[in-house]
Amino acid sequence: MGEEVMSLRERQRLMTQRTIQQHAMRLFLERGYDETTVNDVARAAGVSSMTVYRHFPTKEDLVLSDEYDPLIVQRIAAQPAEEPLMRRIGATLVAEVGKVVSADRGSDDNSSEHGVVAPAGKELLLARLRLVLATPALRARRWDSQYATQKAIVEALRGDPPDPDLEFRLWVAAGACLAAVSAALLRWAEENGRPDLPQLMTQALTIVSERQR
């Protein structure tokens, strides 16, 4: 029974978080990021400012925060250990981002068969990237977020006790894959989401994997 209660609480938390973020993104796109306050977002979402800050500690988090990173790191760690690092990390990033851009947003209750609210799809990702490109504070914060993802991948794969040589390889491989994916995402946003994003990411990952003569 306790697990069912916790599952319901988690579902409610995710639904509240998603509602707040959707209103925030709408206001940011309508009014501008700098012109919209956290109080504006709270009023639009029908919650208190304290509730907004409980789910999103900073204003930047309203744009950049999501549930993807822990899942992506978990999926990378689950890949066969004998796979080359670049393929292990890169293929997972392509697969998971592909799921995001194809997510169905046709229903107000985007829940999976397990009762977890589904992530927003292509429209939200594209809107986020547009805001990042247009807002210096978000660009700076995005690189911090990318570093945190890189660190999480390294920690998930380095083993215990960690091997310094392996850890260095992990930092390089994770950094290269994330940089390639980031370049593909920005190119995709600049072209208004028209290219096939997984294909563009695969192309970027191929470039960084090529042997340089």
Protein Blocks (a to p, Z undefined) as FASTA:
>chain_A
ZZmmmmmmmmmmmmmmmmmmmmmmmmmmmnopklpcfklmmmmnopafklmmmmmmbfkl
mmmgccklmmmmmmmmmpcfkbcfklmmmmmmmmmmmmmmmpcckbfblcdfkopacddd
fklmmmmmmmmmmmmklmmmmmmmmmmmmmmmmmmmnopaddfklmmmmmmmmmmmmmmm
mmmmmmmmmnnomacfklmmmmmmmmmmpccZZ
